[in-house]
Amino acid sequence: MAEIKMNLPSMGESIFECTVLNWLVEEGDSVSIDDMILEVATDKIDTEIGSIHEGTIVKFLVKQGEVATIGQPFCVIRIEGEAEEEANELVQELEEHNTAIESAISDEKPKTSSERYFSPLVLSIAKEEGISRSELEQLDGSGMENRVTKTDILAYIKAGKKKTSFKLEKEEFTAGEDTVMEMDRLRMMISDRMISSKRVAAHVSSFHETDMTLVTSWRNKHKDAFFEKYGEKITFTPILIEAVAKAIKAFPMINIQVDVPRIIKKGNINIGMAVGLPNGNLIVPVIHNADKYDLPGLAKKVNDLALRARNNKLRPDELMGGTYTISNIGMFGNLAGTPIIMQPQVAIMAFGAIAKRASVIETPDGDLIGVRQKMVISHSYDHRVVDGSLGGLFVKQVSDNLENFDIHRAI
C-alpha cells in the first residue's frame, strides 16, 4: 500500500496554470483509472482530469476557485500493491508523455448514449433531484467528450429541467449611473496573454490588398453543389487556410517558434483559427497538418471545430500545437486589423471583409476601370526573428495563391 501525489498534467503549449472549477469526487471515494476526478479551466478550455491510478482519494491539495500551476500536486491517492517509488516513477513517465489527457482524447471511441460516463457527483445530484438516467442521457454536456459537469446539471435544474441556449446580443445604451462589471475568468486570462505577447514580441504589421474575384465567383457557383456532395457548407475560411498552408511551404521560416537563444523550425504546419464565442470571447482551435487536407477535408474540419468551439465541446488536443494562426475579421465587417501574435508563434494573419471596389484592370488592350471583389490581408509578425522582407513576401505569397485560384477547379 502506498500514498502518492498526482500532479496536474500538461494542457498545451504556453499554458502554465489553470483554475480549479469543481471536484467531481469526494475525499474517501474509490476511483478507477481514467475516472474523471477534477474539472479545471485554462484560458483556452474547460476540461476534466482523470485518475491515472486505481485507488482511494485520500486528500485534496487544491481548493475550488484556486489557481494552480501545471505540474503541481492536486491530490493524494492511496493505491494497493504498488511500491511508492515505482508509482512515482510511473506518474513522471505518464506526465512526460501527456497521457493523462492524450489517452482520453486519442484512443477513446465515441460512446452511445447508454455508455455515457457520468461522474459520481453528477449522479448524486441527479438522484437527489429525481432526474432519471434516461433524462441525463439527453443532456448536452460542456465537459470533455460531451461529459455532463456539475455546472451543466445545476443549470438544467435551475432552468426547470429544460434546455437553455445562450447567445451574444447587442445592447442599447441607457443613460444613468455607471455599471461595474467583473471580468469573467476567460477574459482575465485573455487579457494576461495579450499583454504578455505584446511585451515579449516586437510586433510589426504588413498589409496587402487582394483580388478575391476568382475565389468569390468559384464559391458562389459551387456552394450548393458542394453542400449536396459533401454535406458541408463551403465558407471562405478553408480556402484562406489552404492558401496560408501553401505559402508556409514556400516560406518555412515563418513556421517557427522562439526559445531564446534558439529558433525552433517546426516540422508540421498546424494552423490555428480564431473563433468568436457567444459571450464575446475568442478561442483558437488548431487544424493539425493543415497542408495534408484537400479542400473538402478542410471545410469539414473548419465547420466541425467552429461548431464545437461555440458549444464548449473542444478536446484539449484541439487547442495545442499551433504553429501559425489566422483570424477572419471580415466576418464582422472589418476592413483590416493588427492582430496580436499567439505565443510562442511568430506571426498571425487577419483577413478583412470582401467587398466590391472600383479597380484598375490590366488587359492586353490597355487598362480599364472595373468592379472587383477586394480584401485586405493584415500580417503581424515578430520582428525579433522575422524581418520585413520575409513578413512582406509571405503575405504577398498568400495573396498570390488566392488571386491565382483555379476558377475551373472541380469540387
C-alpha positions in Angstrom: 0.0 0.0 0.0 1.3 3.5 -0.9 0.1 7.0 -0.8 1.3 9.1 -3.8 0.6 12.6 -5.1 -0.9 13.1 -8.6 0.2 16.2 -10.5 -1.7 18.4 -12.9 -0.9 17.2 -16.4 0.3 19.4 -19.3 -2.6 21.1 -21.0 -0.9 22.6 -24.0 1.9 24.9 -25.1 2.2 28.2 -23.2 -0.3 27.1 -20.6 1.3 27.3 -17.2 -1.7 27.4 -14.8 -5.3 26.6 -14.5 -8.3 27.4 -12.3 -9.9 24.7 -10.2 -13.6 24.7 -11.0 -15.0 21.6 -9.3 -14.0 18.4 -7.6 -16.0 15.5 -9.2 -15.3 13.1 -6.3 -15.2 13.4 -2.5 -12.3 12.6 -0.2 -12.6 8.9 0.6 -14.1 7.9 -2.8 -12.7 5.0 -4.7 -11.7 5.7 -8.3 -10.5 3.6 -11.3 -8.0 4.6 -14.0 -9.5 7.3 -16.3 -12.3 8.2 -13.8 -12.8 12.0 -14.0 -11.9 13.5 -10.7 -11.3 17.2 -11.2 -12.7 19.9 -13.5 -10.3 22.8 -14.4 -10.2 25.8 -16.7 -7.4 27.4 -18.7 -7.5 30.5 -20.9 -8.4 28.1 -23.7 -10.8 25.4 -22.5 -12.6 23.9 -19.6 -11.7 20.3 -19.2 -11.7 17.3 -16.8 -8.7 15.5 -15.4 -8.8 11.7 -15.0 -7.1 9.5 -12.5 -4.0 7.6 -13.6 -4.3 5.1 -10.8 -6.9 2.9 -9.2 -7.3 3.6 -5.5 -8.8 5.8 -2.9 -8.7 9.6 -2.9 -7.1 10.5 0.5 -6.8 14.3 0.4 -7.4 17.3 -1.9 -4.4 19.5 -2.3 -6.1 22.3 -4.3 -9.3 24.1 -3.5 -12.2 25.1 -5.7 -11.6 28.5 -7.2 -7.8 28.3 -6.6 -5.3 28.9 -9.4 -2.9 26.0 -9.6 0.4 25.6 -11.6 0.8 22.9 -14.2 2.8 20.1 -12.6 1.6 20.9 -9.1 0.3 18.1 -7.0 -3.5 18.3 -6.8 -4.5 15.3 -4.7 -3.2 12.3 -2.7 -4.3 8.8 -3.7 -3.8 5.5 -1.8 -3.1 2.6 -4.1 -2.8 -1.1 -3.3 0.0 -3.5 -4.2 2.4 -1.0 -5.7 5.6 0.4 -4.2 5.7 4.2 -3.7 8.9 4.7 -5.6 7.7 2.7 -8.5 4.4 4.5 -8.6 6.1 7.9 -8.6 8.2 6.9 -11.5 5.1 5.8 -13.4 3.5 9.2 -12.7 6.5 11.1 -14.0 6.6 9.0 -17.2 2.9 9.5 -17.8 3.2 13.2 -17.3 6.1 13.5 -19.7 4.0 11.9 -22.5 0.8 13.8 -21.5 -1.0 10.5 -21.3 -3.3 11.9 -18.6 -5.0 13.8 -21.3 -4.0 12.1 -24.6 -5.2 8.7 -23.6 -8.6 10.1 -23.1 -8.8 12.1 -26.3 -7.0 10.0 -28.9 -8.0 6.4 -28.2 -11.5 6.7 -26.9 -14.2 5.8 -29.3 -17.4 7.8 -29.4 -19.9 6.5 -26.9 -23.5 5.7 -27.5 -26.0 7.3 -25.1 -26.2 4.2 -23.0 -22.4 4.2 -22.5 -22.0 7.8 -21.5 -19.9 8.4 -18.4 -21.4 10.4 -15.5 -19.2 11.4 -12.5 -20.3 10.3 -9.1 -21.1 13.9 -8.2 -23.4 14.4 -11.2 -25.1 11.0 -10.4 -25.6 12.1 -6.8 -27.2 15.4 -7.7 -29.4 13.7 -10.3 -30.6 11.2 -7.6 -31.3 14.0 -5.1 -33.3 15.9 -7.8 -35.2 12.9 -9.1 -33.5 13.1 -12.5 -33.6 9.7 -14.2 -30.7 8.1 -16.1 -32.6 8.4 -19.4 -33.1 12.1 -18.7 -29.4 12.5 -18.0 -28.6 10.9 -21.4 -30.5 13.7 -23.1 -28.4 16.5 -21.6 -25.7 18.2 -23.6 -22.5 18.3 -21.5 -19.9 21.1 -21.6 -17.1 18.8 -20.4 -14.6 16.8 -22.4 -16.2 14.2 -24.7 -19.6 15.8 -24.0 -19.5 14.9 -20.3 -22.1 16.5 -18.1 -20.5 18.6 -15.4 -21.8 19.9 -12.1 -22.4 23.3 -13.7 -24.4 21.6 -16.5 -26.8 19.7 -14.3 -27.3 22.6 -11.9 -28.1 24.9 -14.8 -30.6 22.3 -16.0 -32.2 22.1 -12.6 -32.3 25.9 -12.3 -34.0 26.2 -15.7 -36.7 23.9 -14.6 -35.1 20.9 -16.3 -35.4 22.5 -19.7 -32.6 23.1 -22.2 -31.5 26.7 -22.5 -29.5 28.4 -25.1 -27.3 31.5 -24.8 -26.1 34.0 -27.4 -24.4 37.3 -27.5 -26.9 40.1 -28.3 -26.5 43.8 -29.0 -27.2 46.1 -26.0 -28.7 49.5 -26.3 -27.1 52.4 -24.4 -29.0 53.5 -21.3 -28.2 56.8 -19.7 -27.7 56.8 -15.9 -25.2 55.6 -13.3 -22.1 53.7 -14.2 -22.3 49.9 -14.1 -19.3 48.0 -12.7 -18.9 44.5 -14.2 -16.4 41.9 -13.2 -14.3 40.3 -15.9 -15.0 36.6 -16.3 -12.2 34.1 -15.8 -11.6 33.7 -19.5 -11.5 37.4 -20.2 -8.9 37.8 -17.4 -6.7 35.2 -18.9 -7.0 36.5 -22.4 -6.0 39.9 -21.1 -2.9 38.5 -19.5 -2.0 36.6 -22.6 -2.4 39.6 -24.9 -0.3 41.9 -22.7 2.4 39.2 -22.3 2.6 38.7 -26.1 3.0 42.5 -26.8 5.7 42.6 -24.1 7.6 39.6 -25.5 7.3 40.0 -29.2 8.4 43.0 -31.3 5.1 43.4 -33.3 5.3 44.7 -36.9 2.4 44.6 -39.4 2.3 44.5 -43.2 -0.8 44.8 -45.4 -1.7 43.6 -48.8 -4.9 44.2 -50.9 -6.0 41.0 -52.6 -8.3 40.5 -55.6 -10.8 37.8 -54.4 -13.0 37.9 -57.6 -12.0 34.4 -58.8 -12.4 32.9 -55.3 -15.8 34.6 -54.8 -17.0 33.5 -58.3 -16.0 29.9 -57.8 -17.6 29.7 -54.4 -20.9 31.3 -55.5 -21.0 28.9 -58.4 -20.3 25.7 -56.5 -21.5 26.2 -52.9 -24.8 24.5 -53.4 -23.3 21.5 -55.3 -20.5 21.4 -52.7 -23.0 21.0 -49.9 -25.0 18.4 -51.8 -21.9 16.3 -52.4 -20.1 16.6 -49.1 -22.8 17.7 -46.7 -20.7 20.7 -45.7 -21.0 24.4 -46.3 -18.0 25.9 -48.1 -17.1 29.2 -46.4 -14.1 31.3 -47.3 -12.2 30.1 -44.2 -11.0 26.8 -45.6 -9.9 28.5 -48.8 -7.9 31.0 -46.8 -6.3 28.3 -44.7 -5.4 26.4 -47.8 -3.7 29.5 -49.2 -1.8 30.0 -46.0 -0.6 26.4 -45.8 0.8 26.6 -49.3 2.6 29.8 -48.5 4.2 28.3 -45.4 5.6 25.6 -47.6 7.2 28.3 -49.8 8.4 30.3 -46.7 9.0 27.7 -43.9 10.9 30.3 -41.8 7.5 31.8 -40.9 6.6 28.5 -39.3 9.0 28.9 -36.4 9.0 29.5 -32.6 11.4 31.3 -30.4 13.0 29.8 -27.3 15.8 32.4 -26.6 18.6 32.0 -27.7 17.2 29.3 -30.0 14.9 29.3 -33.0 12.8 26.2 -33.5 11.7 25.4 -37.0 8.5 23.4 -36.8 8.2 20.2 -38.8 4.4 20.3 -39.1 2.0 23.0 -40.4 -0.6 23.4 -37.7 -2.9 26.3 -38.3 -5.0 27.9 -35.6 -8.2 29.7 -36.5 -9.7 32.3 -34.1 -13.4 31.5 -33.4 -15.7 34.1 -31.7 -17.7 32.7 -28.8 -21.3 33.6 -28.0 -20.1 35.5 -24.9 -17.8 37.7 -26.9 -14.6 35.9 -26.0 -12.3 34.1 -28.5 -10.9 30.6 -28.7 -8.3 29.2 -31.2 -8.7 25.6 -32.2 -5.9 24.1 -34.3 -6.0 22.2 -37.6 -3.0 19.9 -37.3 -1.2 19.1 -40.5 -3.4 21.6 -42.4 -1.4 21.1 -45.6 -2.4 17.4 -45.7 -6.1 18.1 -46.2 -7.9 18.7 -49.5 -10.5 21.5 -49.7 -13.5 19.3 -48.7 -11.5 17.9 -45.8 -10.6 21.4 -44.7 -14.2 22.6 -45.0 -15.4 19.7 -42.8 -12.6 20.3 -40.2 -13.3 24.0 -40.1 -17.0 23.6 -39.7 -16.7 20.9 -37.0 -14.1 22.9 -34.9 -16.1 26.1 -35.1 -19.3 24.5 -34.1 -17.8 22.6 -31.2 -15.8 25.7 -30.1 -19.0 27.7 -29.8 -20.6 24.9 -27.7 -17.6 24.3 -25.5 -17.1 20.8 -26.8 -13.4 21.0 -27.9 -10.9 18.5 -26.7 -7.6 19.7 -25.1 -5.5 18.4 -28.0 -7.5 20.5 -30.5 -6.1 23.7 -28.8 -2.5 22.5 -28.7 0.5 22.6 -31.1 -0.4 25.6 -33.3 2.4 26.9 -35.4 0.6 29.8 -37.2 -2.7 31.5 -36.7 -5.4 33.2 -38.8 -8.3 35.4 -37.9 -11.2 36.1 -40.3 -12.1 39.5 -39.1 -14.1 40.1 -42.3 -16.9 38.2 -40.7 -17.5 41.3 -38.5 -17.3 43.7 -41.5 -13.8 44.9 -40.6 -11.6 46.2 -43.4 -8.2 45.4 -41.7 -6.6 45.0 -38.3 -3.4 44.4 -36.4 -3.8 41.1 -34.7 -1.7 40.1 -31.7 0.6 37.1 -32.1 -0.2 33.8 -30.3 2.8 32.9 -28.3 5.2 31.1 -28.9 4.4 31.5 -32.6 6.0 34.4 -34.5 3.2 35.5 -36.9 -0.6 35.8 -37.3 -2.7 36.8 -40.3 -6.1 38.6 -40.3 -8.4 38.6 -43.3 -10.7 41.6 -43.8 -14.1 41.9 -45.4 -14.5 41.0 -49.1 -16.2 44.0 -50.8 -16.7 45.3 -54.3 -14.3 48.1 -55.2 -13.5 50.1 -58.3 -10.1 48.8 -59.6 -7.7 49.2 -62.4 -7.7 46.1 -64.6 -4.8 45.5 -66.8 -5.6 43.9 -70.2 -3.6 43.4 -73.5 -5.6 46.3 -75.0 -4.9 48.7 -72.1 -6.0 49.5 -68.6 -9.7 49.5 -67.7 -11.7 50.5 -64.6 -13.9 47.7 -63.3 -15.6 46.3 -60.2 -13.6 43.7 -58.4 -14.1 41.8 -55.1 -11.2 43.0 -52.9 -9.9 42.1 -49.5 -7.2 43.5 -47.2 -4.8 41.0 -45.6 -3.1 42.1 -42.4 0.1 40.3 -41.3 1.6 40.8 -37.8 5.0 39.2 -37.1 7.7 39.2 -34.5 10.5 41.5 -35.8 13.0 39.8 -33.5 13.2 36.8 -35.9 11.0 37.8 -38.9 12.4 40.6 -41.0 10.3 42.9 -43.1 11.3 41.1 -46.3 10.1 37.8 -45.1 7.0 39.2 -43.5 6.1 41.1 -46.6 6.9 38.3 -49.1 4.9 35.8 -47.1 1.7 37.9 -47.1 2.2 38.6 -50.8 2.5 34.8 -51.4 -0.8 34.2 -49.6 -2.3 36.9 -51.8 -0.9 35.4 -54.9 -2.3 32.0 -54.0 -5.8 33.5 -53.7 -5.6 35.7 -56.8 -4.4 32.7 -58.9 -7.2 30.4 -57.6 -8.2 27.9 -60.3 -11.7 29.1 -61.4 -12.2 25.7 -63.2 -11.4 23.7 -60.1 -13.7 20.7 -59.7 -15.4 20.2 -56.4 
